[in-house]
Amino acid sequence: MHRPRQLRLVSIAFISLRALRRNLLRSTLTALGIIIGVGAVITTVSLGSGAKQQVEAQIASLGQNIITVFPGTTTTGGMRGGWGSRSTLSEGDVQAIISEVNGAVAVSGEVRDRQQVLANGLNWNTQVTGVGPEYLSIRSWPLGQGEMFSEADVKATAKVAVIGQTIADQLYPNMDPVGETVRIRNLPFKIVGILGKKGFNYFGQDQDDTILIPYTSHMKRISRREFFSSILIQAYDEESMPRVQQEANDLLLQRRGEREPDFIIRNQLEIAQTANEASRTMRLLLLAVAVVSLVVGGIGVMNIMLVSVTERTREIGIRLAIGAHGRDILLQFLAEATLLSLLGGGLGIVFGVGASRFVADNFGWATFISPGAIAAAVGFSAMIGIFFGFYPARKASLLDPIDALRYE
């Protein structure tokens, strides 16, 4: 009468553990390759996932569903200028997009310039950006204090400003800037609000190091410019972005008499895709290196199992002589290889999680350890044990009992 299958499997596992414990140092050194490989995979995946999330968060901090119109190439009197050499983006273009592009929920012109600003006996060089009142909605940028200037302020070319947190820290330490005055090109601008803190964006720029003023005030009082540096368009949702982008492109071409476009339109999805492609390439490269180290660990398992088969030839012969089947021997050595790989995989997970935490705590890199990555690492380590342990196990199961008993 055969023993129940479950009892048989438990017996095989127990014998496998005893065999591994009998050569503990050798088993530990063999498992070290799996430990390093799995740890490398976990660390690589967590760093890659963390970097991906960080890039997505930074791009999202630029705003939601944004389409940006930039100045393009221009040709004047036979002279061709490069990308952004001269802007022709006007207030009329902004108003036309607002009234004629279906699905554009918010539009704002943007004009940028760096200026040395003074306040409270201190000075600071920062980016002064002229925008419309819809700018904060487009950029999904909350106010920390005060309020945003209004459309009436834009029409009146009012000298009002909303400052970033970096400006508040640099020019108004230990005091409330709202209601104070900041001088831009020696013109006094009253601070009506402070932006919520955003930090650095994907391009490495401090988003809080800025002052927002009405675009009319910037163009007429500060920069003396006639055209915008760019136009920001917010679509209703992600699905409508391609349609809104195409409609805005057609409208601007129509306003320019269908001649060669002197503008370029890009949307946020394209920026995110480019950033994710670069991040994906790096993740795949690092993961390939980690997988190679895991395969090397698997080869080590196969090597040590072959040695084990040679050392235990007489034991195999005795088991076969007293009635064990070849499949029993096969399962026994396959179980030992799999168990060795799983133990190495478990320790490798601990090592990988610890390494990820160490990198995050000491180097400030973003990491994200997903349960899926851990499950995949366990499954992969088991597959390594089965794959690289099969040949030694098969070799052991095919031994002739008489030759095995004679082996010295």
FENPEKA-V155032 format. One line per field, one symbol per residue. ss: DSSP state (H for helix, E for strand, C for the rest). psi: psi as a letter, one per 40 degrees, with the letter a starting at -180 (. if undefined). A space follows every 10 residues. Layout:
ss = ???
psi = ???
This chain:
ss = CCCCHHHHHH HHHHHHHHHH HHCHHHHHHH HHHHHHHHHH HHHHHHHHHH HHHHHHHHHH CCCCCEEEEE ECCEEECCEE ECCCCCCCCC HHHHHHHHHH CCCEEEEEEE EEEEEEEEEC CEEEEEEEEE ECCCHHHHCC CCEEEECCCC HHHHHCCCCE EEECHHHHHH HCCCCCCCCC EEEECCEEEE EEEEECCCCE CCCCCECCCE EEEEHHHHHH HHCCCCCCCE EEEEECCCCC HHHHHHHHHH HHHHHCCCCC CCEEEEEHHH HHHHHHHHHH HHHHHHHHHH HHHHHHHHHH HHHHHHHHHH HCHHHHHHHH HCCCCHHHHH HHHHHHHHHH HHHHHHHHHH HHHHHHHHHH HHHCCCCCCC HHHHHHHHHH HHHHHHHHHH HHHHHHHCCC HHHHHHCC
psi = hiiidddddd dddddddddd ddgddddddd eddddddddd dddddddddd dddddddddd eeihfhhhhi iaiihhfehh iahedhiehi ddddddddde hhehdihhih hiihihiiif eiihhihhhh iieeddddef hihdiaiiii dddddefigi ihiidddddd dfhfihdhei hhhhfehhhh heihiihdai adeeihdegi hhihdddddd dcefidiidi hhhhididde dddddddddd ddddeefeah hfihhiiddd dddddddddd dddddddddd dddddddddd dddddddddd dfdddddddd deeiiddddd dddddddddd dddddddddd dddddddddd ddeeihihhi dddddddddd dddddddeed dddddddeih dddddeh.
